[in-house]
Amino acid sequence: MWFRRDLRAFDHAALHHALVQARQDGGAVYCAFVYDTPILDELPRDDRRVAFIHASLAELAAELEGLGGHLLARHGDARTVIPALAEALNAGAVYVNADYDPAAIARDATVAAALEQAGRAFHAYKDQVIFEKSEVLSQAGRPLTVFTPYKNAWLKQRNLDPQVLAPWHVDPHAAQLAPGRSTLPALAEIGFDEVDLAAVGVTPGMQGGAEAFEAFLPKLAAYGTARDYPAVPGTSQLSLHLRFGTVSVRHLLRTVGELAERGAAGDGGAIWVSELIWREFYQQILFHFPYVVRSSFKPVYDKVEWESGPEADELFAAWCEGRTGYPLVDAAMLQLNRTGFMHNRLRMVTASFLVKDLGIDWRRGEAYFALKLNDYELASNNGGWQWAASSGCDAQPFFRIFNPVTQSQKFDADGSFIKHFLPQLATLTAKEIHAPWLAPGKAPDYPAPIVQHDVARQRTLARYAVVKAGAGV
């Protein structure tokens, strides 16, 4: 059993199937994880995600040992490590949960081919989503590229087959786990530094996921409203755990469904489920249209002429470092840089600012988020950025441009979120803090705006209009 983005020992599709098959064959299941160097070699030594994985693996190893098994962790290129490990263990098959990123699909194809050549099987199962690949299609049998029809079809299919939420049990079959001693390298051995995850409010592993979900459930009913305010702890904080599979999406949906049946989920329950469906919507978009990794979903937008050169590079650096002169944007970027988390409302605001105020290619912002976000997931990150840039499927119209001041006034009215990350603005009033340049002399340590929003808005409308006109749209 090769763990990847499914770091738990419960409700686990591939582990369940491996154990059941081993029971039928009279065999045993070895559990493995690979610190995959093609991925890790691109990351900084203090990457929080690697520290999260490392701590989650330690918990997983202890859990497997409690069930009678162990975990073998390796460091290297998974394309060669997994076939070699299967040979060393004389394993008849490798079991995994499917991954839908293009690079992961290519990696798995290479591993499967090497295993097949050696007379071994490769079995992949659905686990990180409820519906995968082509399981939710239009009536004409095509991928759905607008969210609402996808959501309606997703809900209809779930209601027709409630078993899609049934758990894949592990404990009853745990006797088939191969006994042994876990081998986990220290972070330093794989080239990474220790990171204080608690300092940024992160509890790793299955325990962290369970705690986050339990803390969120009392807030579920109010989620629809509370989720928009970055100073309010109204979100689930589960995106990181969904990313690395320390929670089961089936368990989350079963629990919320049970609350809804008792009338205890409120409007927030349905809205939160919609957010989980958005996650799957972007996963199937990436699977069916892998070109979105480098290109616009709507090809016409690849003709947009983005700002470039030294001036654009300086604007981009100011955005990255949180010194644009727009407090909500800067506070959001500082939150990202310091903690690896950014509130979803602020992801939209900062993305819109980079693309439509600064005129900078969305791919640059997407890459920066990919480097910094603890919960980075290619499908959702790409989908969100293309939504903001109006180049994606079901994206906002190009003429919808967030005003960073009015967004600040609406969603951080008293400036409490801003003041937390920008203490130099602490003396400003609730009226002044959203546009400090209108309060001369009161924030001498805070930069002036690097762009005038109204002027930038007109430039953006012209930039997109040229492309639309040229395409005859």
C-alpha positions in Angstrom: 0.0 0.0 0.0 1.6 3.2 -1.2 0.4 6.2 0.7 0.5 9.6 -1.0 -2.1 12.2 -0.3 -4.2 10.0 2.0 -2.2 10.0 5.3 -4.7 8.2 7.6 -5.5 4.7 8.7 -9.3 4.8 8.6 -12.0 5.0 5.9 -9.2 4.4 3.4 -10.2 2.9 0.0 -6.9 1.5 -1.2 -5.8 0.2 2.2 -9.2 -1.5 2.6 -8.9 -3.2 -0.7 -5.3 -4.3 -0.2 -6.2 -5.8 3.2 -9.2 -7.6 1.8 -7.3 -9.0 -1.1 -4.4 -10.1 1.2 -6.9 -11.9 3.4 -8.3 -13.8 0.5 -4.8 -14.7 -0.7 -3.4 -15.5 2.7 -0.8 -12.7 2.3 0.2 -9.5 4.1 0.2 -5.8 3.3 3.2 -3.6 3.6 2.6 0.1 4.0 5.0 2.6 2.3 5.5 6.3 1.7 8.0 8.0 -0.6 9.4 11.5 0.0 9.3 12.0 -3.8 12.4 14.0 -4.9 11.0 15.4 -8.1 8.5 17.2 -5.9 10.7 18.0 -2.9 13.7 19.3 -4.9 11.7 22.3 -5.9 10.8 23.4 -2.3 12.6 25.6 0.2 14.2 23.9 3.2 11.7 25.4 5.6 8.6 24.3 3.7 5.7 23.9 6.1 4.0 21.3 4.0 7.0 18.9 4.3 6.9 19.4 8.1 3.2 18.7 8.1 3.7 15.5 6.1 6.6 14.4 8.3 4.6 14.9 11.5 1.5 13.3 10.0 3.6 10.3 8.9 4.9 9.8 12.5 1.3 9.7 13.7 0.3 7.3 10.9 3.2 5.0 11.6 2.2 4.8 15.3 -1.4 4.1 14.3 -0.4 1.4 11.9 1.9 -0.2 14.6 -1.1 -0.1 16.9 -3.0 -2.1 14.3 -0.1 -4.6 14.0 1.6 -3.2 11.0 4.3 -0.5 10.3 5.3 2.1 7.8 8.3 2.1 5.4 9.3 5.6 4.4 11.8 6.1 1.6 13.5 9.1 0.0 14.0 9.2 -3.7 12.2 9.2 -7.1 9.0 7.3 -6.6 9.1 6.1 -10.2 12.1 3.9 -9.3 11.7 3.6 -5.5 8.2 1.9 -5.6 9.1 -0.8 -8.2 12.3 -1.5 -6.3 10.6 -1.8 -3.0 7.9 -4.0 -4.5 10.7 -6.3 -5.7 12.5 -6.3 -2.4 9.3 -7.3 -0.6 8.3 -9.7 -3.3 4.9 -7.9 -3.5 2.4 -9.2 -6.0 0.7 -5.8 -6.4 0.9 -2.1 -5.4 -2.3 -0.4 -4.2 -2.8 3.3 -4.3 -5.6 5.9 -4.2 -5.8 7.8 -7.5 -4.4 11.2 -8.0 -5.6 13.4 -10.8 -2.8 15.9 -11.4 -1.2 15.5 -14.8 2.3 15.0 -13.3 0.9 12.4 -10.8 -0.9 10.6 -13.6 2.3 10.4 -15.6 4.3 9.2 -12.6 1.7 6.5 -11.9 1.8 5.3 -15.5 5.5 5.0 -15.3 5.3 3.0 -12.0 2.5 0.8 -13.4 4.5 0.0 -16.5 7.6 -0.9 -14.5 5.5 -3.2 -12.2 3.8 -4.8 -15.1 7.1 -5.6 -16.7 8.1 -7.4 -13.5 4.8 -9.3 -13.4 3.2 -7.2 -10.7 -0.1 -5.4 -10.7 -1.0 -1.7 -10.0 -4.4 -1.0 -8.5 -5.8 2.5 -8.1 -9.0 3.5 -6.2 -11.1 6.6 -5.7 -10.6 8.1 -2.3 -10.0 11.9 -2.2 -13.2 12.7 -4.0 -16.8 11.4 -4.1 -17.0 11.4 -7.9 -14.0 11.3 -10.1 -13.0 11.6 -13.8 -16.1 11.0 -15.9 -18.5 9.9 -13.2 -20.5 13.2 -13.4 -21.2 14.3 -17.0 -23.8 16.2 -18.9 -26.8 14.3 -20.4 -24.9 14.4 -23.7 -22.0 12.6 -22.0 -19.6 15.5 -21.9 -17.7 17.1 -19.0 -19.6 19.9 -17.3 -17.7 23.2 -17.4 -20.2 25.3 -15.5 -20.4 24.8 -11.8 -24.2 25.0 -11.1 -25.1 22.2 -13.6 -22.2 20.2 -12.2 -23.3 20.7 -8.7 -26.9 19.7 -9.5 -25.7 16.6 -11.3 -23.3 15.8 -8.4 -26.1 16.1 -5.8 -28.5 14.0 -7.9 -26.0 11.3 -8.3 -25.2 11.2 -4.6 -28.8 11.0 -3.7 -29.3 8.2 -6.2 -26.4 6.2 -4.7 -25.9 7.1 -1.0 -23.4 4.2 -0.8 -20.8 6.6 -2.4 -20.4 8.0 1.1 -20.0 4.6 2.8 -16.7 4.1 4.7 -13.9 1.8 3.6 -13.2 0.0 6.9 -9.6 -0.8 7.9 -9.7 -2.1 11.4 -11.7 -5.4 10.7 -8.9 -6.5 8.3 -5.9 -5.2 10.2 -4.6 -8.7 10.9 -3.3 -8.7 7.3 -0.9 -5.9 8.0 2.7 -7.0 7.8 4.3 -6.6 11.3 7.6 -4.8 11.6 9.3 -1.6 12.7 8.6 1.7 11.0 11.4 3.5 9.3 11.0 7.3 9.2 13.9 9.6 8.3 14.4 12.8 10.2 13.6 16.0 8.3 17.3 16.9 8.2 18.0 13.6 6.4 15.8 14.5 3.5 17.2 18.1 3.4 14.5 20.0 5.3 14.4 22.1 8.5 12.2 21.6 11.6 9.2 24.0 11.5 7.0 25.1 14.4 3.6 24.3 13.0 1.9 25.2 16.3 3.2 28.7 15.9 1.1 29.1 12.7 -2.0 27.3 14.2 -1.5 24.0 12.5 -2.0 20.6 14.2 -0.9 17.9 11.7 -2.2 14.4 11.1 -5.4 12.6 11.8 -5.7 14.2 15.2 -5.4 17.7 13.7 -8.1 16.9 11.1 -10.5 15.5 13.7 -9.9 18.5 16.0 -10.5 21.0 13.2 -13.7 19.3 12.2 -15.0 19.1 15.7 -14.3 22.8 16.3 -16.1 23.7 13.0 -19.3 21.8 13.6 -20.8 24.3 16.1 -20.1 27.0 13.5 -21.5 25.1 10.6 -25.0 26.7 10.6 -23.5 30.2 10.4 -20.9 29.3 7.8 -22.7 31.0 5.0 -22.2 34.4 6.5 -19.2 34.0 8.7 -17.0 32.6 6.0 -16.7 36.0 4.3 -15.0 37.8 7.2 -11.3 37.2 7.6 -11.2 38.4 11.2 -13.9 35.9 12.2 -13.0 32.2 12.8 -15.9 31.1 10.6 -14.2 28.7 8.1 -13.5 25.0 8.6 -9.7 25.1 8.5 -9.9 21.7 6.8 -8.4 22.5 3.4 -4.9 21.4 4.5 -6.3 18.1 5.9 -8.3 17.5 2.7 -5.2 18.2 0.7 -3.1 15.5 2.5 -5.9 13.1 3.3 -5.7 13.3 7.1 -9.5 13.5 7.0 -11.9 11.5 4.9 -14.2 13.5 2.7 -16.8 10.8 3.0 -16.8 11.1 6.8 -17.2 14.9 6.5 -20.1 14.6 4.2 -21.8 11.8 6.1 -21.6 13.9 9.3 -22.9 17.1 7.8 -25.7 15.0 6.1 -26.7 13.6 9.4 -26.8 17.0 11.0 -28.9 18.3 8.1 -31.4 15.4 8.6 -31.8 16.6 12.2 -32.2 20.2 11.1 -29.0 21.1 12.8 -26.9 22.2 9.8 -28.7 25.4 8.9 -28.1 27.1 5.6 -24.4 27.0 6.3 -24.3 23.2 5.9 -25.5 23.3 2.3 -23.1 26.1 1.5 -20.2 24.2 2.9 -21.1 21.1 0.9 -21.1 23.4 -2.2 -17.5 24.3 -1.4 -16.6 20.6 -1.3 -18.3 20.2 -4.6 -16.3 23.2 -6.0 -13.2 21.2 -5.1 -14.4 18.2 -7.1 -15.5 20.4 -10.0 -12.0 21.8 -10.4 -10.5 18.3 -10.0 -12.5 17.0 -12.9 -11.8 20.1 -15.0 -8.0 19.4 -14.5 -8.5 15.8 -15.4 -10.4 16.5 -18.6 -8.6 19.6 -19.6 -5.0 19.3 -18.4 -3.9 22.1 -20.7 -5.2 24.5 -18.0 -2.0 23.9 -16.0 -0.1 26.3 -18.4 -2.9 27.9 -20.5 -6.2 29.6 -20.1 -9.3 27.4 -20.1 -10.7 29.9 -22.6 -7.9 30.1 -25.1 -8.8 33.6 -26.2 -7.5 35.0 -22.9 -4.0 33.7 -23.7 -3.8 36.7 -26.0 -4.1 39.2 -23.2 -1.0 41.4 -23.2 0.1 41.4 -19.5 2.5 44.0 -18.1 6.1 42.9 -18.2 9.6 44.3 -17.7 11.4 45.8 -14.6 8.4 47.9 -13.6 6.1 45.0 -13.6 8.6 42.9 -11.7 8.7 45.6 -9.0 4.9 45.7 -8.8 4.8 41.9 -8.5 7.4 42.1 -5.7 5.4 44.7 -3.8 2.3 42.4 -4.1 4.3 39.4 -2.9 5.7 41.3 0.1 2.6 43.0 1.2 3.5 46.6 0.4 1.0 47.7 -2.2 -0.4 50.5 -0.1 -3.8 48.8 0.0 -4.2 47.5 3.6 -6.5 44.5 3.0 -4.3 43.3 0.2 -1.1 43.8 2.2 -2.5 42.2 5.3 -3.7 39.2 3.3 -0.3 38.7 1.7 1.5 39.0 5.1 -0.9 36.4 6.5 0.1 34.1 3.6 3.8 34.7 4.0 3.9 34.3 7.7 1.4 31.4 8.2 0.9 29.7 4.9 -2.8 30.3 5.1 -5.0 32.8 3.4 -8.7 33.3 3.9 -10.7 32.4 0.8 -12.3 35.9 0.5 -8.8 37.3 0.5 -7.6 34.9 -2.1 -10.2 36.4 -4.5 -9.3 40.0 -3.5 -5.5 39.6 -3.8 -5.8 37.6 -7.1 -8.1 40.3 -8.6 -5.7 43.0 -7.5 -2.7 41.3 -9.1 -4.4 40.6 -12.4 -6.8 43.5 -12.8 -5.1 46.4 -10.8 -1.5 45.6 -11.6 -2.1 43.9 -15.0 0.2 41.0 -14.2 -0.2 37.5 -15.6 -2.3 35.3 -13.4 0.3 32.5 -13.8 2.8 34.5 -11.7 0.3 34.8 -8.9 -0.7 31.1 -9.1 3.0 30.1 -8.9 3.5 32.3 -5.8 0.5 30.8 -4.1 1.7 27.3 -5.0 5.0 28.1 -3.2 3.4 29.6 -0.1 0.0 27.9 0.6 0.0 25.1 3.1 -3.1 23.7 1.4 -1.8 24.1 -2.1 -3.7 21.9 -4.5 -3.1 22.3 -8.3 -6.7 21.9 -9.3 -8.2 24.4 -6.9 -5.4 26.9 -7.1 -5.5 26.9 -10.9 -9.3 27.1 -10.9 -9.3 30.0 -8.4 -6.7 32.0 -10.3 -8.4 31.5 -13.7 -11.7 32.5 -12.1 -10.2 35.7 -10.9 -8.5 36.3 -14.3 -11.8 35.6 -16.1 -10.0 33.0 -18.2 -11.4 29.9 -16.5 -14.5 27.9 -16.8 -17.5 29.6 -15.1 -15.2 32.5 -14.3 -16.3 36.0 -13.3 -16.7 38.4 -16.2 -13.6 40.3 -17.2 -15.4 43.6 -16.3 -16.0 42.5 -12.8 -13.1 44.0 -10.9 -12.9 43.9 -7.1 -12.3 47.3 -5.5 -9.8 46.6 -2.7 -11.1 49.6 -0.6 -14.8 48.6 -0.7 -13.9 45.0 -0.1 -12.0 46.1 2.9 -14.8 48.3 4.2 -17.4 45.5 3.7 -15.5 42.5 5.0 -13.1 44.0 7.6 -15.2 47.0 8.6 -13.4 47.8 11.9 -10.0 46.9 10.5 -9.3 44.3 13.1 -7.8 41.8 10.5 -5.7 44.6 9.0 -4.4 45.8 12.3 -3.4 42.3 13.3 -0.9 42.1 10.4 -0.2 45.8 10.0 0.2 47.2 13.5 1.6 50.4 12.0 -2.0 51.2 11.1 -3.4 50.5 14.6 -4.0 54.2 15.4 -6.2 54.8 12.4 -10.0 54.9 12.8 -12.3 52.4 11.2 -13.0 55.0 8.6 -9.4 55.8 7.9 -7.8 52.4 7.9 -9.1 51.2 4.5 -7.5 54.1 2.6 -4.6 55.5 4.7 -3.5 57.9 2.0 -6.7 59.9 2.7 -5.4 60.5 6.3 -2.2 62.3 5.6 0.5 62.0 8.3 -1.3 59.4 10.3 0.5 56.3 8.9 4.0 57.5 8.1 5.4 54.0 8.0 2.9 52.7 5.5 3.5 53.0 1.7 1.4 55.0 -0.6 -0.7 53.0 -3.1 1.4 51.6 -6.0 -1.5 52.1 -8.4 -4.7 54.1 -8.5 -7.6 51.6 -8.6 -9.8 53.7 -10.9 -7.1 54.3 -13.4 -6.0 50.6 -13.3 -9.6 49.5 -13.8 -9.9 51.4 -17.0 -6.6 50.0 -18.3 -7.9 46.5 -17.5 -11.2 47.0 -19.3 -9.3 48.2 -22.3 -6.8 45.3 -22.1 -9.5 42.7 -22.1 -11.8 44.5 -24.6 -9.1 44.4 -27.3 -8.8 40.7 -26.9 -12.5 40.1 -26.9 -13.0 42.3 -30.0 -10.2 40.6 -31.8 -11.8 37.2 -31.1 -15.2 38.5 -32.3 -16.8 37.7 -29.0 
